[in-house]
Amino acid sequence: MLAEMSRAKVMGTGSYIPEAVLTNRDLEKVVDTSDAWITRRTGIKERRIATEGMNTSDMAAAAALEALGSAELEAGDLDLVVVGTVTPDRQFPSCACVLQEKIGALRAASMDVSAGCSGFIYALSVANNAIRCGEANHALVVGAEVLSGVTNWTDRGTCVLLGDGAGAVVLSRTEDDTGIRSIHLRSDGSFGNLLYSVDQCEDRPGPGVLPDMSALKPYYLVMDGQKLFKKAVECLEEITLWTLQRAGVDVSEISLMVPHQANIRIINALAQRLGLNTDKVYTTIEKYGNTSSASIPMALNEAAKGGRLAPKDKLLMVTFGAGLTWGASLVEWSI
Ligand code: UT7
């Protein structure tokens, strides 16, 4: 009975932003592109690249420790660790288990969620449900990516968009009337061909037959940007309106929207369709590009630490990515 009335509220946020900066001017030397094109078509000016040897779990750990610190909790307090990522250190064990060991969250159950750029909101939903149903009191939710490792650096259509980074939130059970008011997820696998990874599996002759190792390609991503752009705007609007309706919140009540940072034109189109003023939209795309699952928690940490959120504020997070997947959450801020 107690569990049914509980909610999950955000207790702390954190992020890790790699030091190395890759500017549009740097990319002009790599592919046939220009600072003017990238800025006009995407809003990106620069992105961060993880140092060699740095794995997704390393960045996740740095973000997680900052989030735990601001929540004033220890890693040992965590019952659950969920990581949204498309670039885990390896296929298994999960990035979440590697992270659990790195931060010493020894009591927690740990798992990854694979939902393209929607990984963080999907992970947030898993943790929210675990808290609401009484399975966890404290949960760590992370979005972390080393996209530079899966980028095709000869494809100007995608390599100019991507960056590395990590963000995290700590959720705790509360009986207050704050926290996650609604969270909704969607997917449509019939649009999977718009954004996908080409990986070693595609060269495998079949189960049980050894592949020709010399023919294995590195793992990289392929995207039909234009079609994806149109679907993104439609899906983001649909899920936002549904999430607001389920939370009983009007667009005019939104204090801040932290959207997935894929393209400034997608973000502006969504804000315009919703009738949301751009001063209520938080963007980091100009500095970090598209960091997939990490983009929302990185931006959220920056917004929260920068004084853009106060208790009782209504925060909308909304995302879209490979799958296709999309989702949104309306959170009443609590810190
Ligand atoms: O994270 C979640 C999923 N990702 C997204 O949601 C991304 C959605 N899509 C987009 O953000 C945009 O579609 C892109 C930024 C990827 C591309 O912008 P666009 O305005 O849709 O450009 P386009 O693909 O229609 O290409 C327009 C032109 C083409 O040249 P032609 O055929 O008109 O001569 C491209 O070859 O721009 C060319 N182009 C470039 N030129 C300079 C494509 N990439 C580049 C580039 N630099 N980097």
Boltz pocket constraint, residues with backbone or C-beta under 6 A from the ligand:
constraints:
  - pocket:
      binder: B
      contacts: [[A, 32], [A, 33], [A, 34], [A, 37], [A, 38], [A, 41], [A, 42], [A, 117], [A, 156], [A, 157], [A, 160], [A, 195], [A, 224], [A, 225], [A, 226], [A, 227], [A, 228], [A, 229], [A, 232], [A, 261], [A, 262], [A, 263], [A, 266], [A, 290], [A, 292], [A, 320], [A, 321], [A, 322]]
      max_distance: 6.0
